[in-house]
Amino acid sequence: MIKKAKLSQKNKLLNIKKIRDSIDKIDTQILKYLSLRRKEVMKITKYKKRSEIVDQKRIASMLKKLVKKGKALNLSLIHI
């Protein structure tokens, strides 16, 4: 019985490692997308005056859309 419990614990640890590895890969993808997004935002700065770069109306609109999409994906507001 002790051997089975140890094996079960070993499997549990292996499963946790697999899940954490998957999370790490997702985190890396998120960082890559944030980098791509930043590059696109920088392109916009070529077409706007410095005082026009922050568009409060667009930010509010984007946040509203993202909250709606996040809720559809069962994310809480803290995760959006």
N, C-alpha and C positions, 0 to 999 in steps of 0.2 A: 504494500500500500504506500509506503514512503517513496519508493521508486516512482510510482505513478504520479504522486504529488509533485515530485521534483521535475519530472518530464512535463507535467502540465505547467509548472512555473516557467520552465525553459521555453515552452511554446508560447506562453503569454508574453515573455520578454521578446521573443522573435517577432511576434505579431506587432507589439508596440514599436519595435525598431522599424518594421516595414511601414507602419502608418506614419511614423515620424519622418522617415525618408521621403514618403509621398508628400507630406506637408512641406518639407524643405524644397522639393522640386516646385511645388506650387508657389512658394514664397519667391523663388528665383524667377519664375515666370512673371509674377506680379512686378518685381523690380525691373525686369526687361520691358514690360509694357509701360511702366511709369517713365522709364528712360525714353522710350519712343514717343510718349505723350509730350514729354518736356521738349523734345526736338521739334515736334509739330507746333507747340506753343511758341517756341523761339522764332519759327518762320513767320508767325503773325506779327511779331514785333517789328518786322521789316516794313510793314504796311501801316502801322499806327504810330502816332506821336506818343511820346513817353507818358503824357498825361491821360492818354486814351487806353492804355494797355489793360488796366483793370476795369472791366465792364460789369458793374454791380447788377444790372438787369440780367445779363447773360449768366452770371454766377447764380443768381436766385433761380433762374429758369432751369439751369443744369442741376442744381441741388434738388429742386422739386422733382425733376425727371428721375434722378438717381435714387431718391428716396422711394418713389413709386416702383421702380424696377427692383430695388433691393427688397422691398416688402413682398413683391411677387416671388422673390427667391427665398422667402422666409427668413430674411435677415432682420435683426433688430436695428433700431436707429443707431445704436452705439457702434455697430459694425459697418455702417454705410458711410 
